[in-house]
Amino acid sequence: MRFKVLGTIVLIGIAGQGCAPRDAVEQQRIQEDAAIGSYRWILDAPSGVRFQLVQRIPDQTRSFYIGRGFSLQAADEYASACVMQTIVNNNTPDQLVTFNLADWRVVHDGRSRPLKLTKAWQQRWEQLNIAQPARIAFQWSQFPNVQRHEPGDWFQGMIAAELPGGESFDLEMTWAENGVTKTATFKDIQCAKDRKLGE
């Protein structure tokens, strides 16, 4: 798979106690696959913590969950919710990184709101009578809502911004390094438009 760097921006800084007020936070936008048209955004904090958001084409996500026992209605509901594969790498030499997705915020059209977390999605699947094995598969595919990363650890899973295809948003993230709160914002993340792969 070929990657093409489409742009790099240096954001205004990273907030946190004991941190210089304008420490550089670098964000890159990369095209992962020209044929599919999917994009990846990478944000590197000064300490070495790396965040990545990777577009999930709705057709990819829909197929994934149908293959694990979801109804077409339920799979389509999630696939159409601007799903991002989320990856966090703790590349620091000595920082314990912790975070809670309940603290993260989607900013769209000037309004900020929390992410819809796994528990709320699972309540929806129960309403739609999705079988327990399928709900377990969903649980394992999600980015953990609460996470703890030792140096060298990494984890990935899905989150959903709950926006239509083609919309853009910012993602405000909060985490802690050795107990010190840090914040940074992914800028201009784009939701993938729905299409059949190969078209």
C-alpha positions as CSV (number, residue, x, y, z in Angstrom):
1,M,0.0,0.0,0.0
2,R,1.4,3.4,-1.0
3,F,1.1,6.5,1.2
4,K,1.1,10.1,0.0
5,V,1.6,13.0,2.4
6,L,-1.0,15.6,1.4
7,G,-0.2,18.3,3.9
8,T,1.4,19.0,7.2
9,I,0.4,21.7,9.7
10,V,1.8,22.8,13.0
11,L,-1.0,23.4,15.5
12,I,-0.9,26.2,18.0
13,G,0.3,24.0,20.9
14,I,-0.5,21.4,23.5
15,A,-1.9,22.4,26.8
16,G,-0.9,20.9,30.1
17,Q,0.8,21.6,33.4
18,G,4.6,21.7,33.1
19,C,4.4,22.1,29.4
20,A,5.7,25.1,27.5
21,P,2.6,27.0,26.2
22,R,3.6,26.7,22.5
23,D,5.1,23.2,22.2
24,A,4.6,22.2,18.6
25,V,2.0,19.6,17.8
26,E,2.3,18.4,14.2
27,Q,-0.6,17.1,12.2
28,Q,-0.3,15.3,8.8
29,R,-2.9,14.3,6.3
30,I,-2.0,11.2,4.2
31,Q,-3.7,9.5,1.4
32,E,-3.6,5.8,2.1
33,D,-4.9,4.4,-1.2
34,A,-5.7,6.5,-4.2
35,A,-8.0,3.8,-5.7
36,I,-10.1,3.8,-2.5
37,G,-9.6,7.4,-1.6
38,S,-9.2,6.9,2.1
39,Y,-7.2,9.3,4.3
40,R,-5.3,9.1,7.5
41,W,-4.6,12.0,9.9
42,I,-1.6,11.8,12.2
43,L,-1.0,14.0,15.2
44,D,2.3,13.8,17.1
45,A,2.5,15.3,20.6
46,P,5.9,16.6,21.7
47,S,6.3,13.8,24.3
48,G,6.1,11.1,21.6
49,V,2.4,10.2,22.0
50,R,1.0,9.6,18.5
51,F,-2.7,9.7,17.5
52,Q,-4.0,8.5,14.2
53,L,-7.5,8.7,12.6
54,V,-8.1,6.6,9.5
55,Q,-11.2,7.1,7.4
56,R,-13.4,4.0,7.2
57,I,-15.3,3.9,4.0
58,P,-19.0,3.1,5.0
59,D,-19.0,0.1,2.6
60,Q,-16.0,-1.3,4.5
61,T,-17.7,-0.9,7.9
62,R,-21.1,-2.1,6.7
63,S,-19.5,-5.3,5.3
64,F,-17.5,-5.9,8.4
65,Y,-20.5,-5.9,10.7
66,I,-22.9,-7.8,8.4
67,G,-20.2,-10.5,8.3
68,R,-20.4,-10.6,12.1
69,G,-24.1,-11.1,12.4
70,F,-25.5,-7.5,12.3
71,S,-28.7,-6.8,10.4
72,L,-28.4,-4.6,7.3
73,Q,-30.3,-1.9,9.2
74,A,-27.9,-1.9,12.2
75,A,-24.7,-2.2,10.1
76,D,-25.8,0.7,7.9
77,E,-26.7,2.8,10.9
78,Y,-23.2,2.5,12.3
79,A,-21.4,2.6,9.0
80,S,-23.1,5.8,8.1
81,A,-22.0,7.5,11.3
82,C,-18.6,8.8,10.2
83,V,-16.5,5.9,11.6
84,M,-12.8,6.4,12.1
85,Q,-10.2,3.8,12.9
86,T,-8.4,5.3,15.9
87,I,-4.8,4.4,16.8
88,V,-2.8,5.6,19.8
89,N,0.9,4.8,20.2
90,N,2.8,5.6,23.4
91,N,6.3,6.3,21.9
92,T,7.5,8.1,25.0
93,P,10.4,6.7,26.9
94,D,8.9,7.0,30.4
95,Q,5.3,8.3,30.3
96,L,2.2,6.4,31.5
97,V,-0.5,7.6,29.1
98,T,-4.1,7.3,30.2
99,F,-7.3,8.7,28.7
100,N,-11.1,8.4,28.8
101,L,-13.1,8.9,25.6
102,A,-15.8,10.6,27.7
103,D,-13.5,13.6,27.8
104,W,-13.1,13.8,24.0
105,R,-15.3,16.2,22.0
106,V,-16.5,16.4,18.4
107,V,-16.7,20.0,17.2
108,H,-18.9,20.7,14.1
109,D,-20.5,23.9,12.9
110,G,-19.3,25.7,16.0
111,R,-20.9,23.2,18.4
112,S,-19.1,20.8,20.7
113,R,-20.5,17.5,21.9
114,P,-19.2,14.2,23.3
115,L,-18.6,11.0,21.4
116,K,-21.3,8.4,21.5
117,L,-19.6,5.7,23.5
118,T,-19.8,1.9,23.3
119,K,-22.4,1.5,26.0
120,A,-24.9,3.8,24.2
121,W,-24.3,1.9,20.9
122,Q,-24.8,-1.4,22.7
123,Q,-28.1,-0.2,24.0
124,R,-29.1,0.7,20.5
125,W,-28.2,-2.8,19.2
126,E,-30.2,-4.3,22.0
127,Q,-33.2,-2.3,20.9
128,L,-32.7,-3.7,17.4
129,N,-32.5,-7.3,18.7
130,I,-28.9,-7.8,17.5
131,A,-27.7,-11.2,18.8
132,Q,-25.2,-11.4,21.6
133,P,-22.3,-12.8,19.6
134,A,-22.6,-9.8,17.2
135,R,-22.7,-7.4,20.1
136,I,-19.5,-9.0,21.5
137,A,-17.8,-8.6,18.1
138,F,-18.9,-4.9,18.1
139,Q,-17.4,-4.5,21.6
140,W,-14.0,-5.8,20.6
141,S,-13.9,-3.7,17.5
142,Q,-14.4,-0.4,19.4
143,F,-11.6,1.8,20.7
144,P,-11.6,1.2,24.5
145,N,-13.4,4.0,26.3
146,V,-10.9,4.0,29.1
147,Q,-7.3,3.1,28.4
148,R,-3.9,2.9,30.0
149,H,-0.7,2.8,27.9
150,E,2.8,1.9,29.2
151,P,5.7,3.2,27.1
152,G,5.8,1.2,23.9
153,D,2.1,0.2,24.1
154,W,-0.4,0.9,21.3
155,F,-4.0,0.2,20.7
156,Q,-6.6,0.6,17.9
157,G,-10.3,0.5,17.5
158,M,-13.3,2.4,16.0
159,I,-15.0,5.6,17.1
160,A,-17.9,7.3,15.3
161,A,-18.4,11.1,15.0
162,E,-22.1,10.7,14.0
163,L,-21.9,13.0,11.0
164,P,-23.0,12.5,7.4
165,G,-20.5,11.5,4.7
166,G,-18.5,14.5,3.4
167,E,-18.8,16.6,6.6
168,S,-15.7,17.9,8.4
169,F,-15.1,18.2,12.1
170,D,-12.4,18.8,14.7
171,L,-11.7,16.3,17.4
172,E,-10.6,17.7,20.8
173,M,-8.7,15.1,22.7
174,T,-7.7,15.0,26.4
175,W,-5.3,12.5,27.9
176,A,-2.7,12.4,30.8
177,E,1.0,11.7,30.8
178,N,2.1,10.5,34.3
179,G,-1.0,12.1,35.7
180,V,-0.5,15.5,34.0
181,T,-3.5,16.5,31.7
182,K,-2.7,17.3,28.1
183,T,-5.0,18.4,25.3
184,A,-4.7,18.7,21.5
185,T,-7.1,19.0,18.6
186,F,-7.3,17.2,15.3
187,K,-8.3,19.8,12.7
188,D,-10.5,19.4,9.6
189,I,-11.1,15.6,9.8
190,Q,-13.3,14.5,6.9
191,C,-16.0,11.9,7.0
192,A,-15.8,9.5,4.1
193,K,-18.6,9.6,1.5
194,D,-20.6,6.4,1.0
195,R,-19.8,4.4,-2.1
196,K,-19.2,0.9,-3.2
197,L,-15.5,0.0,-3.1
198,G,-14.1,-0.4,-6.6
199,E,-16.4,2.2,-8.1
